[in-house]
């Protein structure tokens, strides 16, 4: 059973009659048209050098979490599902501090200046000191926090699996406001991380909408429909906006499962352009492109100006790819077996590959210059230097 199939198991247990829809999902790969593509040899035109590797707890644990690290200055902060949180010097790969929380973690890591924010499996938001890992406050919410809480220094916003977005006071953790979205019968396990920019919060929901809020009051400023539920079965009607969004200037990019990738003008709350896509890993941008991986394994680069498709790469079919991450002039994705693939941002051709670790890496990768940081599901935090051969 592959990771995408696992994502729907918890919601299928709700008792929806969908047997005819899912028939054949769990057949052997020999009979399955969605079996992962076999990897073929490529010409390595880049050097991939491992700079360091360090363990962080049990990684994503058994809860299908996507705990992602965060960069701040010379530091890299990462957390494991078992409650271990580490501050690592990202050039040297050395632990600066390490703390063990007495609760399992499900969402994180968010950061604002010297404060870290995490979500726990029991539905709490935690604020830690980025200087030493000290727990500053913990506020109990209802529902798992499956994405990194975000802050502007006045308000902390956290999204829960039950469709709520909540604002908390930065200093005390006191609840300030709650927005409750309509949650479909079936959803993919996960939530998109909210983006907070000044006094505005942008959040994607399982009903296929992106909503802008006033950070101080929780008032809705606008909402845009990314996808419309279609089909006769509840599975066919899943349109979650679960993956990472990207904000560049006044343009917000978001993608949904069984829906579209859209560009939104945040100043007006209207769509600039849209393309059909089905993605649960989210979008990124670079070289004037917007990158998205489809659930069938196709990697697409759409022109940011809305003029269409620049390139597509379909050789990694059904390999459960991560969110594409630009690093230097390349684009990185990790598949379900833990292979890290590098493509050219110019034309989508493969330029390198390395095995980062078995079991894949659900957490979004991070990049700074030509260094890529990968946090595997098993808890290995790895730094790779990417350079052109002969460079």
VEXFI-852953 format. One record per residue (C-alpha): residue in three letters; x, y, z. Coordinates in steps of 0.5 Angstrom, whole numbers. Layout:
N
   residuo      px      py      pz
       ALA       X       Y       Z
...
//
This chain:
391
   residuo      px      py      pz
       UNK       0       0       0
       UNK       3       7      -2
       UNK       3      13       2
       UNK      -3      17      -2
       UNK      -7      11      -1
       UNK      -6      11       7
       UNK      -8      19       7
       UNK     -15      17       5
       UNK     -16      11      10
       UNK     -18      15      16
       UNK     -24      18      13
       UNK     -26      12       9
       UNK     -27       9      16
       UNK     -33      14      17
       UNK     -38       9      14
       UNK     -39      13       7
       UNK     -41       8       2
       UNK     -36       8      -3
       UNK     -34       1      -5
       UNK     -35       1     -12
       UNK     -31       8     -13
       UNK     -25       5      -9
       UNK     -25      -2     -12
       UNK     -18      -4     -15
       UNK     -14       1     -11
       UNK     -11      -5      -7
       UNK     -10      -9     -12
       UNK      -2     -12     -14
       UNK       2      -7     -18
       UNK       2     -12     -23
       UNK      -5     -11     -25
       UNK      -5      -3     -22
       UNK      -5       2     -28
       UNK      -3       7     -22
       UNK       3       3     -20
       UNK      10       7     -19
       UNK      14       8     -25
       UNK      21       5     -25
       UNK      27       9     -25
       UNK      31       9     -31
       UNK      39      12     -31
       UNK      40      19     -32
       UNK      46      23     -34
       UNK      49      26     -27
       UNK      50      33     -29
       UNK      50      36     -22
       UNK      54      34     -16
       UNK      50      33     -10
       UNK      55      33      -4
       UNK      52      31       3
       UNK      54      36       8
       UNK      52      33      14
       UNK      46      29      17
       UNK      43      29      24
       UNK      37      25      27
       UNK      31      29      30
       UNK      27      24      34
       UNK      22      19      30
       UNK      21      24      25
       UNK      14      24      22
       UNK      12      18      27
       UNK       6      14      25
       UNK       1      19      24
       UNK       2      21      17
       UNK       5      28      19
       UNK       9      33      15
       UNK      13      36      21
       UNK      17      41      17
       UNK      24      45      19
       UNK      24      52      19
       UNK      31      57      18
       UNK      32      63      21
       UNK      39      66      21
       UNK      44      61      22
       UNK      39      56      25
       UNK      35      51      23
       UNK      29      48      28
       UNK      26      42      27
       UNK      21      37      31
       UNK      20      30      31
       UNK      13      27      32
       UNK      15      24      39
       UNK      16      31      42
       UNK      23      32      41
       UNK      25      39      38
       UNK      32      41      36
       UNK      36      47      34
       UNK      41      46      29
       UNK      47      50      26
       UNK      46      50      19
       UNK      53      50      17
       UNK      56      46      22
       UNK      50      41      23
       UNK      51      41      30
       UNK      46      41      36
       UNK      45      48      39
       UNK      40      46      44
       UNK      35      40      44
       UNK      29      39      48
       UNK      24      34      50
       UNK      17      36      50
       UNK      12      31      54
       UNK       7      31      48
       UNK       7      28      41
       UNK       7      33      36
       UNK       3      34      29
       UNK       5      41      26
       UNK      10      45      26
       UNK      15      49      26
       UNK      13      56      25
       UNK      17      62      27
       UNK      17      69      29
       UNK      23      73      31
       UNK      25      69      38
       UNK      19      65      38
       UNK      18      58      35
       UNK      10      55      35
       UNK       8      48      34
       UNK       2      44      34
       UNK       1      38      38
       UNK      -3      31      37
       UNK      -8      33      43
       UNK     -10      39      39
       UNK      -5      44      43
       UNK      -1      50      40
       UNK       5      51      44
       UNK      10      57      44
       UNK      18      56      45
       UNK      24      60      46
       UNK      28      60      40
       UNK      34      61      44
       UNK      34      55      49
       UNK      27      51      47
       UNK      24      53      54
       UNK      16      52      53
       UNK      13      59      54
       UNK       6      57      54
       UNK       1      52      51
       UNK      -6      53      49
       UNK     -11      47      48
       UNK     -15      48      42
       UNK     -20      42      39
       UNK     -18      38      33
       UNK     -11      36      31
       UNK      -6      42      29
       UNK      -3      39      22
       UNK       1      45      20
       UNK       6      50      22
       UNK       2      56      26
       UNK       4      62      24
       UNK       5      69      27
       UNK       6      77      26
       UNK       8      78      33
       UNK       2      80      35
       UNK      -3      74      33
       UNK      -1      67      32
       UNK      -6      63      27
       UNK      -7      56      27
       UNK     -11      51      23
       UNK     -14      45      26
       UNK     -16      39      22
       UNK     -24      40      24
       UNK     -24      46      19
       UNK     -23      51      24
       UNK     -18      57      24
       UNK     -16      60      30
       UNK     -12      67      33
       UNK      -9      67      39
       UNK      -5      72      43
       UNK       2      72      41
       UNK       4      74      49
       UNK      -1      70      53
       UNK      -4      65      48
       UNK     -11      67      50
       UNK     -16      65      44
       UNK     -18      71      40
       UNK     -22      69      35
       UNK     -25      63      31
       UNK     -27      62      24
       UNK     -31      55      22
       UNK     -31      53      15
       UNK     -35      48      12
       UNK     -32      41      12
       UNK     -34      36       7
       UNK     -36      29       9
       UNK     -29      26       6
       UNK     -22      30       6
       UNK     -15      28       5
       UNK     -11      28      12
       UNK      -7      34      13
       UNK      -8      42      12
       UNK      -5      48       9
       UNK       0      52      13
       UNK      -3      59      13
       UNK       1      65      11
       UNK       1      71      15
       UNK       3      78      12
       UNK       2      84      16
       UNK      -5      84      18
       UNK      -7      79      13
       UNK      -8      72      14
       UNK      -9      67       8
       UNK     -11      60       9
       UNK     -14      54       5
       UNK     -19      49       7
       UNK     -22      43       5
       UNK     -28      46       2
       UNK     -23      48      -4
       UNK     -23      55      -2
       UNK     -18      60       0
       UNK     -20      65       5
       UNK     -17      72       7
       UNK     -18      74      14
       UNK     -16      80      18
       UNK     -11      78      23
       UNK     -13      82      29
       UNK     -21      80      29
       UNK     -21      74      24
       UNK     -26      78      20
       UNK     -27      75      13
       UNK     -24      80       7
       UNK     -25      76       1
       UNK     -25      68      -1
       UNK     -24      65      -8
       UNK     -26      58     -10
       UNK     -20      54     -12
       UNK     -24      48     -14
       UNK     -31      46     -15
       UNK     -33      39     -12
       UNK     -36      35     -18
       UNK     -38      27     -19
       UNK     -43      23     -15
       UNK     -39      19     -10
       UNK     -36      23      -4
       UNK     -29      21      -6
       UNK     -29      24     -13
       UNK     -32      31      -9
       UNK     -25      31      -5
       UNK     -22      38      -7
       UNK     -18      40      -1
       UNK     -13      45      -1
       UNK      -8      42       3
       UNK      -1      43       0
       UNK       3      49       1
       UNK       1      56      -2
       UNK       6      61      -4
       UNK       6      69      -4
       UNK      10      73      -8
       UNK       8      81      -8
       UNK       1      81      -9
       UNK       0      74     -12
       UNK      -2      68      -8
       UNK      -1      61     -11
       UNK      -5      55      -9
       UNK      -7      48     -11
       UNK     -12      43     -10
       UNK     -14      36     -10
       UNK     -18      34     -16
       UNK     -18      42     -18
       UNK     -14      47     -20
       UNK      -8      51     -19
       UNK     -10      58     -19
       UNK      -6      65     -18
       UNK     -10      70     -14
       UNK      -9      78     -14
       UNK      -9      79      -6
       UNK     -11      86      -7
       UNK     -17      85     -10
       UNK     -19      78      -8
       UNK     -20      75     -15
       UNK     -17      70     -19
       UNK     -12      72     -25
       UNK     -11      65     -28
       UNK     -12      58     -27
       UNK     -10      51     -30
       UNK     -13      44     -28
       UNK      -9      40     -24
       UNK     -10      35     -18
       UNK      -5      36     -12
       UNK      -4      35      -5
       UNK       3      37      -4
       UNK       2      45      -6
       UNK       6      50     -10
       UNK      13      53     -11
       UNK      16      59     -15
       UNK      22      60     -19
       UNK      25      63     -25
       UNK      18      66     -27
       UNK      15      59     -26
       UNK      10      56     -22
       UNK      11      49     -20
       UNK       6      44     -18
       UNK       6      36     -18
       UNK       0      33     -20
       UNK      -2      26     -16
       UNK      -1      22     -22
       UNK       7      24     -21
       UNK       7      30     -27
       UNK      11      36     -25
       UNK       9      42     -29
       UNK      12      49     -29
       UNK       7      54     -31
       UNK       9      61     -33
       UNK       7      66     -27
       UNK       5      71     -32
       UNK      -1      66     -34
       UNK       1      65     -41
       UNK       1      57     -40
       UNK       5      51     -39
       UNK      13      52     -40
       UNK      15      45     -39
       UNK      12      38     -36
       UNK      16      32     -33
       UNK      12      25     -33
       UNK      18      20     -32
       UNK      16      20     -24
       UNK       9      17     -25
       UNK       5      15     -19
       UNK      12      16     -15
       UNK       8      20      -9
       UNK      12      26     -10
       UNK      13      32      -5
       UNK      12      39      -6
       UNK      17      41     -12
       UNK      23      46      -8
       UNK      27      50     -12
       UNK      35      50     -10
       UNK      40      54     -14
       UNK      38      53     -22
       UNK      35      47     -20
       UNK      28      44     -18
       UNK      28      38     -12
       UNK      23      33     -11
       UNK      23      27      -7
       UNK      19      20      -8
       UNK      16      15      -4
       UNK      22      11      -4
       UNK      26      17      -1
       UNK      30      18      -8
       UNK      32      26      -9
       UNK      31      28     -16
       UNK      34      34     -19
       UNK      31      37     -25
       UNK      33      44     -29
       UNK      28      49     -28
       UNK      29      52     -35
       UNK      27      45     -38
       UNK      25      40     -33
       UNK      30      35     -35
       UNK      33      31     -30
       UNK      40      33     -28
       UNK      42      29     -21
       UNK      39      24     -17
       UNK      41      21     -10
       UNK      38      16      -4
       UNK      36      21       2
       UNK      33      15       6
       UNK      28      10       5
       UNK      21      11       7
       UNK      20      18       3
       UNK      20      25       6
       UNK      13      28       7
       UNK      16      35      10
       UNK      17      41       5
       UNK      24      41       4
       UNK      28      48       5
       UNK      33      51       1
       UNK      38      57       2
       UNK      43      58      -4
       UNK      45      52      -7
       UNK      44      48       0
       UNK      38      44       0
       UNK      35      41       7
       UNK      31      35       7
       UNK      28      32      13
       UNK      26      25      12
       UNK      20      21      15
       UNK      25      17      19
       UNK      27      23      22
       UNK      34      24      19
       UNK      35      32      17
       UNK      40      32      12
       UNK      44      38       8
       UNK      46      37       1
       UNK      50      42      -3
       UNK      48      42     -10
       UNK      53      45     -15
       UNK      54      44     -23
       UNK      60      39     -25
       UNK      66      43     -26
       UNK      63      49     -22
//
